């Protein structure tokens, strides 16, 4: 694996690390491990004065789908609450989305551009949905994209691998949480 390169104004964007989403069974990484890695990345970004974006999903996009709600029914009241391990700070950027990606219908692009951000590091759940959709949109918006592969997970391991091996290399770089932290030291 080549050494990761991070721009001096890189932001961390964590997708849907909230109680309702992290309560689902995930693979290949358990959700609790993904939350811990996301918390580690957030602490490292904050320590360096770099933006941390915490994205949550509420509701859903309008329109019919064959999958519907998948039998999940009504969501609990704390579904959209961030996991406390993330240690949200007043300086963090908070984004609430209605769909898979964190850019569509939100102020994320504006918030990043105001801060001079040129690159994002992504983590979260689910790899094929929120993370991949956000990575695609970030690439289309002209941001450099890095995905911390072990700081995201999916509802199944094959779906995660399909994104990590087939999609993310065409949008940017992938690496581990440790590789991202090492690259922060070099940025």
N, C-alpha and C positions, 0 to 999 in steps of 0.2 A: 504494500500500500504506500502510495506517495504521501509525503508530509502534507498535512492540511495547511492551507493559507487562509488567514483571517485578516480582513481589512481593519484598519484602526477604529472605524465606527461600525462595529458589528453589534447587532441586537440578538438576544435570545428570545425565541417565540415558543412558548409551551402551549400545546393544544389540548384542551379538554381534560386536564388533570383535576377533575372535580369528582365529588363523592359518587354521583350517579354513574358516571362512566367508568371510574376505576373499580367499581363494584362488580363489573362484568368479568367473566372468565376470559383471559387473554393468553396469547402465545406469539412468539416463542418466549417472551419475557413476561414474568408475572407483573401485574399492574403495580404492586407495592414497590418492586425494584425500579420500575420506570419512574415512579414518583420520587424515590430516593435519589436517583440519578438526575432527574430534573431539578430537585432541590439543591443538589451539589452544584450543578451548572449555574443555577440562579445566584447562589451565594458567590461563586467565582466571578460572574459578570458584575454583580453589584459591587464587589470588592474593588473592581477595576473601574467603576464609574460608568459601566456600559448599560444600555437599556435592557430591561427585562419586560417582556410582554406576556401577560397571563390571559389566555383566551378561554372563555367558557361558552357553552352552547345552551341556548334556551329555546324551547319550541322546536320548530322545524320549518323547512321551506314549504310553501304551498304547492299543491299539485299532487296528483295521484301517483303512487308507485305500486308495483306488484308486491313489494315486501311489506308495505304498510308500516305499522308499528311493530311487526314481528311478535305480536302477542304480549308486548311489554305492558300495555295498558297505561294507566295514569302514573306519572312520575312522582316520587316522593318530594316533599317540600324542600328538602336540602339537596336535591339532585344537582343543582348548578353551583353549590358551594365548593370553593377550592379546597383541596386537601391542605390541612394546616401545616404539614411538613414543608410546604413550599415557602412558608414564612412570608406571605405577601407584605410588601413595604409600600409606604405612601408614594415613593418615587416610581413604582412599577406602573406600566401602562396596562390598563384593564380594557379588554375588548370583549364584548358580548356579540355572538354571531347567531344567526338563525339557520344557517345552512352548514355544509361541510367545511368550506374554506373560510379562513379568517379575514380575507380581503373583501369579498363581495358584500356590499351593503353595510360596511363598517368604516370606521375612521382610521384603520390600521395604516394604510399607505400615507395618509396625511401626518399621522403621529411619527412615523419613521422618518419621513422626509424633513419634518421640522427639526429633527435631531441630527440630520446629516447622515443617517444610516445608509450604507451601501451594500450591506450583507446581512443575512439572517442565518442563525443556527436554529434548527427545528428539532423538537421532540414532542412526544405526546401520544395520544390514543384517539383514533385507531390509524395505524400506518396507512392503509389503503384509502381512508376516507379523509379525515381532517388534516392529517399531516401531508399526504400526497396532494390534496387539493390546494392547500396553502403553498406548498413548494412549487406547484405548477404556476400558480398565480404570481408568486414572488418572482419567478423566472420571467414571466411575461411582463412584469412591472420593471424589469431591469435590475433586480437585486441579485447579487451573488448568493448562492444557496448552499448551505452545508446541513446535512441531516446527521444527527447523533444517533446512529443506528440502534444502540443499546438503550437509548433514552426514549424509544418509541416501541410500540407493540401493537398487535392487531387482535382480531377475534379468532384468527387461525394463523398458524405458522406459515403455511403456503402463501397466503395473501401478503403477509409481511415480507417474505423473501421476494415475491414478485415485484413489489415496489422497490425494495432495497437493491435488488440485482438488475431489474429491467428498466425502471423509470428514473430513479434518483441519479444514476450516473449521467443521464442525458440532461439533467437539470442543474447539476452542480457536483458537489463532493459528498462523500459519506465517510464517517469515521466513528470511533468509539467516544464515549464521554471523556475518557482519559486523554485521547488524542486531541479533542477540542480544548480541554484545559491546558494541555501542553502548548497548543497553538496560540492560546490567549497570552501565554508568557512571551511568545515571540512576536506578537502583534505590536 
